[in-house]
Amino acid sequence: MLTIQQILPGIRQLFYPHICKGCGSDLIDDSQLICLRCMRALPYTRFANQPNNPIEKIFWGRLPVKSAHSEFYFSKDSLMQQLIHQLKYNQQQAMGLYLGQLMGTSLLHSSRFAEVEILVPLPLHPAKEKKRGYNQAAIIAAGVASIMNLPVSKQNVIRKNATATQTKKHRIERWENVVDSFSVIRPQELEGKGILLIDDVLTTGATMEACGRAILNAANCTLSMATLAIAEK
């Protein structure tokens, strides 16, 4: 005979289904965000241990980036788009922590990021962050920090201008939209440090470049970059 403890999970799932954030399946443990099938389908890039990878090549001749990485590939109507959409627009901060932990594990096991000392999430303009309720890059950075045991600097690098969306802009337009949009309040806190700049999706790299330039004004610091995903062209 089944006990109450064995019956209750089934009853709870019937009335309050805990579903996979990727595919919507209800065949998922309460402690998980995505099902095993979606876990196996995550489109890893494996760039963390690869020098001169496609992420780093984006910044060649534009910015002195020590190491760069994107954990996943991002394409329209894909699983990764669904998961990042959950983070950015459906208040699913737990998804950002989970994906950040996956990226943090890759970075921790790569000697190329061993000199990183401080994590800096790409800042949102205060008005946009207030409207959303949080900065998704800061949530991702918190997930990375929990794995790498590193501090997160959230208030030092700021976004001065409320720029228009980058989604439908070409490369030059994206750069013009964000140039001079970032500032470092206390550069002395970054001096001589290994900085890892973190964001959600990398497209042309214009926003990361603009923010990275502001960070590199701090004396003798080094800049690395990591995003959850890179948009496939």
C-alpha positions, -999 to +999 in steps of 0.1 A: +000+000+000+013+034-009+021+059+019+009+095+020+045+106+013+045+086-019+010+099-030+015+136-023+040+144-051+016+129-076-013+150-063+008+181-062+019+176-098-017+171-109-030+204-094+003+224-095+023+209-124+060+216-123+070+217-160+102+219-179+110+255-189+124+243-222+098+219-237+069+220-213+071+184-203+058+175-168+081+145-165+105+165-143+117+164-108+106+193-085+142+203-080+150+207-117+142+235-142+146+216-174+141+179-182+168+154-190+160+155-227+165+193-227+196+190-207+211+167-233+200+190-261+218+221-247+239+235-276+273+238-259+301+256-279+330+241-259+350+273-265+362+278-229+394+258-235+399+269-271+423+298-278+415+321-307+379+308-307+351+326-327+342+348-297+377+362-294+380+367-331+350+391-329+372+415-309+404+412-328+416+447-337+388+462-316+397+455-280+425+437-261+405+408-247+426+383-228+401+354-231+365+351-243+338+325-242+302+318-249+287+287-233+260+280-258+248+287-294+217+309-298+194+307-327+158+318-334+131+294-321+157+273-304+158+258-269+183+284-259+161+312-270+133+297-250+155+295-218+169+330-221+134+344-228+123+328-195+151+347-178+147+381-194+109+384-198+092+358-175+108+367-142+126+333-141+157+344-122+164+308-112+170+300-149+198+327-150+214+312-119+212+277-133+227+286-167+253+308-150+264+278-129+268+257-161+290+285-176+309+289-143+317+252-143+332+255-178+352+286-168+365+270-136+379+241-155+397+263-181+432+275-173+425+304-197+403+321-171+424+312-140+436+349-136+400+363-133+395+380-100+363+401-103+331+394-122+313+425-138+278+420-152+271+442-181+250+470-166+215+480-176+204+516-175+187+521-141+153+529-157+154+496-177+165+476-147+137+491-125+111+482-152+124+446-155+130+443-118+166+430-121+196+428-144+197+394-161+235+397-165+238+402-128+218+370-122+240+351-146+271+365-129+257+353-095+255+318-109+291+320-122+303+334-089+287+305-069+309+281-089+341+301-092+339+316-057+346+351-070+332+385-061+307+403-083+310+441-088+275+453-096+276+490-088+310+502-100+304+500-138+273+519-148+253+526-179+249+563-183+226+565-213+193+548-219+200+535-254+175+522-279+172+484-285+200+469-306+179+441-321+173+455-356+204+476-359+234+468-381+269+466-367+278+503-372+245+514-359+249+492-328+283+508-321+270+543-325+241+535-302+263+525-273+296+543-276+304+564-245+274+548-227+294+532-199+315+546-170+335+533-141+328+551-108+357+537-088+384+526-113+409+521-084+389+490-074+396+474-108+433+485-111+456+456-116+428+431-115+417+404-139+381+414-149+355+391-164+327+410-182+294+389-183+263+392-204+235+370-218+238+370-256+266+381-279+257+394-314+281+419-330+299+426-297+293+464-299+278+467-264+305+445-248+332+464-266+318+498-254+317+485-218+350+469-220+367+501-232+354+518-201+367+491-178+401+492-195+405+528-183+414+513-150+452+510-148+469+476-155+437+456-155+431+427-179+397+421-196+381+388-204+345+382-215+319+355-212+283+353-224+257+326-220+253+324-257+265+336-291+239+344-318+244+321-348+244+340-381 
